[in-house]
């Protein structure tokens, strides 16, 4: 079990988890949404090593999202950002960003790049303090 799934398994009865599948960070054959440049060197790959393309429509994005869950064996719930990337644009364009949000909507923790180990400690502290 990878670290992200372990944190979910540990706290899923106490915290609501949600993966938001958004724009592909380093797509094969398309410009990177962060640099605007096309690159094959940093192309995203699935767990079998195949380069991932930037979905052209929502149906393709949903397919890639389902494959992501299946290939990684994740059981966390997931939603898929619309093809206009509304969630990605609203919460911060980053390839693996993570938040701990209180029940009133207050952002308690924002990680520019998700660290399961650090988030585990943050969640433990949050649950102790409530």
N, C-alpha and C positions, 0 to 999 in steps of 0.2 A: 504494500500500500504506500503510495507516495505521501509526502508531507501534507499537501493540501487536503487530500482525502482523509488523512488521519485527524486533522483539526476538525473537519466536518463531522467525522464519526464521534469524536470526543464531545462536541458541543451541540450536536444537532437537536437535542431535546431542550436546549436552553436558549439558543440563538437561531434566528432565521437566516439561512444562507441562500445566496442567489448568485449564479454565474451569469454575466451578461456577455453574450457572444457578439462581438462588434466587427468592425472593419478588419481585414487581414493586415497585420502589421508589416510584413515583408513579402508581398505577393510575387510569385513568379510571373513574369511577362507584363507587369503593370508597375506604375510608379508607387513607391513607398509613400504612404500618407504623411509621414513625418519629414521626409527629405525632398519628396517630389521627384526623386531619381529612381530609375529602374535599375535593379541590381540582382544578379543571380547569386552573388556570394552570400548574402544574408537572407535569401529566400526562406520563408516559413516552410517547414516540411511536416508531413504527418509522421506518425510513429513508424511507418514503413520506409521513410526516407523520400517519399514522393513530394515534389514541390507543390505548394498550394497556390492556387490562383486567386485573384480578387473576384468574388462572386459578382455577376452582372445583374442579378435580380434577387429578390427575397427568397424565392424557392431554392436557389443555389446556396444562399447563405444558411438557410435552415438545414439543408443537406450537410454542409460542412460542419455545422454546429453539432448535429447528431453524430457524425463520424468522430468528431473530437471527443465527445462523451464516451462513445463506444470504444475507441482505440485506447483511451486513457483509463477506462474502467471506472470513471467517475459516477457517483450516484447522487451528487448534489443537483438540486433543481437548477434549470437554466432557462433563461429567456433569450430571445434573439433580437438584437437591435434592428430597426427597420433599415432599409437600404439607404435612407437619407442620413443615417448615423446620428439620430437625434440624441440618444443616450450618450454616445461617445463624445459628442460635441458639448453636451451639458455638463457631464461629470469630469471631463478632462481627457483629452486625447492621449492615451498611453496604452501600451501594448499589454500590460499585466497589472493594472492599478487595482488597489483594494481599499475598501472602506469598512469601518465599524461605525454603524449609525444607530443612535439611541432610538427608542420607540417614539420619541417626540420629533424625530427627524434631524436632530442635532448630529453633525458629523463629529465623532469622538476621535477617530484615527483615520488618517489618509496615508496610504503607502504608495509612493510613486511606482514601485515595483513590488508586487506581493511577496512577502516573506512569511511563510506559514509559521515558522518558529517564533518570530516577533509577534505575529497576530495572535498566536496561542497565548502568549504572555499578556497581551492587551485584553483579550477576552477574559482570561482568568481574573485579572485585576478588576475589570468591569463587573463581572459577576459577584466578586467578593464585596464590592462597594455598594451594590444595590440593595 
